[in-house]
């Protein structure tokens, strides 16, 4: 491939050699290092290709071998330029195209997100716009490190972010944290949830130390495992706990020889505590579905998008009672990563009529079983072990329900601020002095 490009740039010709001794002609060409390729016999003659530089060295060889060389073809850039040397507009357009290509390659034309499920592309794009990161911006103004920092700062449930430039595309890879909870045990607002990447601010006590923390139960259960690293455990394996109970305290009592509490020490509790818990499960689906019968009537619209301008042909206006719209769009690119600000696509509206039909009993059972399998898989990903379940399927006239109790083993801890206790000590004159 590279050799073909070099030949084209330097130019080459196709010749036919006739005469008394063409073999001697070939030997002399080899002796004078004239490169020949594509040699084929043609009757009493030979046809071959050679470079333009080699063709200019043939005159003494032709005279010595008494052969005749006929030029049958020319190819390459020198002949192309010679042929179109008077077409100045063509060359102006060619170099203008190269200039525009270079100009376009210095801009970001597409922002691509990967790994985001909770946060949509539109939401993330709107946030980036507030930070002046948009398509059509110069590459030199893109600060990938700052983009990563801003996203992690704004979205606490995004635990990992990577930003890179691939050609004319800004590629942002995201890893979201699915296990974020509020202090009351419910799903947290993504913007208020904490993550490993950006820890929340910790309240300060009057002694300028980090706010001590207890570990409390997020739900009712029976303790099956407890490994305490810091703090005072308040429960043991086999204990039954209720939601909100303190499992590990961040307050340590300091006692004197008489067994009286004379002071407290505080720290942030840290422990792994698992418990057997129960969860009610219910999944309901309709026993009927609408079957669609598509008709031949449809509306089409084709469009070409250049930057923010859209040129379209066709219409989507219709008076269909029931219809669906399909959209296809392709962005032009050079190579793998150089995306151009030009895209084309089509929109199709298809009409259909629908009739309500009942599901079979087997289909309902299969759908509910698949939903339960997906739910179980989601629990496994959250490190929740399902030990048993009493889920059963009930099929009624209008709905089918999978309902029962799940018996789980899971981590049940969450942090809560430790209550600061006051110590009352008697002074020498009999009065009481309060300490914190």
N, C-alpha and C positions, 0 to 999 in steps of 0.2 A: 504493500500500500504506500509506504513512504517512498519507495523507489519510483513508483508510478507518478507520485506528485513531483519528485525532483525532475523526472524526465519531462513532465508537462511544463514546469517552470522554465527549464533550459531550452525546450523545443526539440523535436525530432522529426525525421522524414522516413518515408518508405520508398525504397529504390528496387529496381530490377536490373541485374547484372547479366549481360549477354556477351558472347565472344568466344575466342579460341580456348582460353584457359581460365574459367571463372574460379576453379579451385585454387589456382595460384593467387588470384585476387584476394580470396578469403585468407590465405596464409599470410600475405603481406599486411592485410588489415590487422591480423592478430599480432604480427611482429611490430607494427607501429602503434599498438595499444588502442586501436579503434574498436570500441565495444559494439557488437552486433547481437541482435536478438530477434526472435521470430523468423528464423531462417526456414524457408520452404522452397522445394524445387518447383519449377514452373516450366515444363517442357525441357528445352535445352538451356534454360536460364534459371536464375535463383532470385527470389524476392526476400527482402529482409528490412529490418528497421535499424536505424542508427541515429546517434545524436547529431544535432546541427553542427556542433563543433567537429565531430568526426567526419561529417560530410564535406567540410571545407578542406580536409587533408587528403581527399581522394585523387586529385588531379595527377600527381606524379605516379601514383599506383596504377591508375587507368592507362597512362602513357606507357608504363613499363610492361603491363600484362596484355596490352592490345585488346582490352575489353571495352564494352560500351555500358555506361550507367545511365539508366532512364529514371527520372524522378516521377514517382506515381502518386505520392501523397505527402501532405504536410500537416503537422499537428503541434500544439503547444502554445504557451502564452506569447512568445515573440510574434508568431504568425497571427494570433488573435488580435494583438495590439496593432499590428500592421494593417490588418483588414479593416479595423474600425477606428483608425487614427483620425478620420475626419468627423466622427460622430462625437463631438465634444459634450453634448448633452448627456450621452450615455455614461461617459466617465465622470461627469459632474454628479450625476445621480448615484453612481456606484460609490464614490467617495463620500457623498452625503449620507448614503445608507450606512456605511461603515461608521461615520461620525454619530449618527443617531443611535446605532447599536451600542456604541461605546457610552453614549450619554444615558441610554436606558439602563445599561448594566450598572450604573452607579446609583440606582434608586431601588428601594424596596417596593415591590408591586403586589406582594401577597403576604399575609400573616397567617401561619398555619399552626393550629393547636393539636396536641396529641395527649391522650390520657385523661382529659377532663370529662367527667360524667355529671357531677353536681352543678358545675358552673358551665353555662352554655358559651359557645363562641361569641355570640352577640354581647353577652354580659362582659366577657373579658376584653373584647374589642372596645366597648364603651369606656371601660376603666383605663385602657391604654391610651385612648384619645385624651383623657384628662391629664395624662403624663406626656402628651405631645408625641406619642408613638403611634403612627398611622401609616397605612399604605401610601405610596407615592413620596415617601420621605427619603432624603439622601442617605446612603449607607454610612457616610462618615459621621452622621449625627446619631447613629444607633449605638447605644451603650448597653451591651448585653448584660453586663454585671449589674448595672443600675436597674434594668428591667426585672431581673431576677429578684433583686432586693425589694423593689416596690410591690411586686406580686405577693411575695412572702409576708410583707408587712401588712398588706391590705386583707389578705385571705389567710386567716390563721389555720384553717383546716387543710391548706395545701402545704404538705410537708417537704416537698422537693420540687424544684423548678430548674430547668435548663433552657437557655436561649442561645441560638446560634444562627448564623447567616449562611444559607445554602443558595448560591447564585443570587437571584433577585428575590428570594423568599426568606422571611424571618420565621424560623421554626422554634416553637416554644413547646417543650415537653413538661408535663405536669403529673405529679403523683399526689392524689388526694387522700386524706385520712378519713376513713369511714367510721371510726370509733370515737366520735366526739359526743360528750354528754354534758347537760347542765347539772348544776348541783342538786336539782330535784330529781335527777335520773332520766329526764326526757331528752330527746334529741336537741342538741344545742343549735342556736343560730350560728351559721358558718362563720360569721364575722366576729362572734364573741367566743368561739371555741378556741382552745389552745392547741398547739402542735409542737412537735419536737424541734422545728426549725426556728420559731420565734417565741420564746417563753413569755408569758404575761408578766406584767409588773407585779411584784410582791409587796403587799402593804408592810409598812414599817411600824415597830413598836416604839415606845418612848426611849428605849435603850438603843435605838438605831440598828436593831437586829432584825433578821428576816422574820416575818410573821409566822409563829409556830402553827403546825397543822395537825389535826386529828384525821384518822381514816374512819369513815362512817359507812354503814351498809346502804347500798343503793336499792335493795329489795329484801323481802323476807326470804329466809332459807336456813339450812342446817350446815354449819361449818364442817368442811371435809379436809381442809389443808390450810395451815397458816405458817408462813416463814417471815419472821420479823427481823428487819435489819436495824431500824431505829425506832424509838418510841416504846411505850409500855403496852403490851397486849392485854386487852380487857376480856377476851373470849378464848375458848379452847376448842379443839376438835370435838365435834358432837354437840356443841351448844346450838340452840335455836335462837336466831336473831330476827329482829324486825327492821323494816326500812327506817333509817335514821339513827339506829343504835351505833354507839362508838365502839369500833373494833380495836383500834390502836390509838392510845392517847399520846399527844405530844407534850403533856405536862408530867414531869417527874417530881415526886415528893422527896424533900430532903428532911430527914428526921434526926432528932438528937438521941442521946442515950436513953431517955425516958420514953421514947416512942412517939414524941410529939412532933408535928410538922412545923418546922421552923422556916422553911423556904421552899421555893419551887424552881426547877430548871425547865427550860422550854426548848423544843426542837421540832423539826419537821419529820413527821412519821413516815416510814417507808416499809412496806410489807407486801407480800403476795398472799392473798387470802381467797380461797375458792369455797363455794358452798353449793349444796344441792338446792335448786330452786324449781319453781313451777311456772309455766306460762300457758295462758289460754290461747288456743289457735282456732281460727275460723276463716274459711275461704268459701265464698259464695259466687256461683256463676249461673247464668240463665240457661234454662233447658232448651231454649230456642235460639235460632240464629237467622240472619237474613242472607239468603243466597242471591247473588247478583247475576243478572242476565244482560250481558253487554250488547249494545246495538251498534249498527254500522255508522250511525251519525256521530260526527265529532268535529271539533274546531281546532285549528292549528295556528300557531304564531311562531315565526322564526325571527330571531333578533341577533344583532351584532353589537357588542358593547366595547367601546373604545374609551378607556378612562371612565369618566362619569357620564358620557354620552351613549345613548342607546338608539339604534336604528332597528325598526321592526317592520315585518311584513306579515299580514294576516290579522285575524281577530279571534278573541276568545268569547265574545258576546254570544249568549245563547239563552234559550227559554226552556232548557231541560229541567225536569223535576228532580232528577237525581243524576249526579255526575261526579267524575273524578278528574283531577288534573295531574299530569305527569310533566316534570321539568327535567331537562338535560342541559348541562352547560359544560363547556370545555374551554380551558384557558390555554392560549398558545404559548409554547415554550421552545427555546432552542437548547438542545441537549437535554440533560436530566434536571437541572436546577435553575436555568435561566428563564424565568417566567416573564412574558411580555404583558403589557397593559391592554391586551386585546383578548376577548373571549367571545364565543358564539354559542348559541343553543336554541332550544325549541321548547314550546309549551303546548301540550295537547290536552284538550278537554274531551272526555268520552262519556257518553250518556249510557245509562243502564236502568233497568227496572229490577226491583227486589221483591222477593217473596219470603215470608217467614216460614221456616221449617224446623221441625224438632230434631235435637241431637239424639243419637242412639245412646242407650245406657252405657255401652262400652266406651263411646267417645267421651261422655261426661266423666266416667271413672278415670280414663286415661288423662284428661286435661287436669283434673283435680290432683291426681298423683304426680304429674309433672310439676304443677305449681308447688306441691309440698316438697318435692325433691329440690327445687330451686331454693325454697326457703331454708331447707336444711343445709344446703351448700353455703348459703349466705351466713348461717350461724357458725359453720366450721371456719369460714374465713375470718370471723370475729373471735376465734379461739373459744367458742362455746361448744361444749360437748353435750350431745343429746344421748341420754342414757336409756330412755324409754318414752313411749307415747301411747295415748289412748284415742288417737284420731280415727274417726269412722266417717264414712260417706253416707249421706242421706239424700235420696233423690225424690223431690216433690214434683208437683204438677208444673210449677213455673220456675223453680230454682233447684239447684243441686248444691249441697253444702258439705264441706269437709270440716269437722268440728271435733275438738277434744283437748286434752291436756298434754303438754310437753314436759317431760321431766329432764331437767338440765343440770349440768355442773359448769359453773362459770365464775369468773372474777367478779366480786360484788363491792369493790372499794371505790370510794371517791374522797377527795380532800375537803376538809372543812376547818375554818379558823378555830384554833384552840382558845377556850375561855381563859382569860388571865385572872388568876385568883389573888386576893389580897391577904396578907398575913398581919394579924394583930398581936403585938408584943407589949407586955407590961413594962413600964419604966420603973426606976428606983423609987419615985414618989407616988407610985400606985396608979398613975394615969396610963391610958392605953395609947400606944403609938401604932399607926397603920403603915405597913410597908407594901410595896408592890414588888 
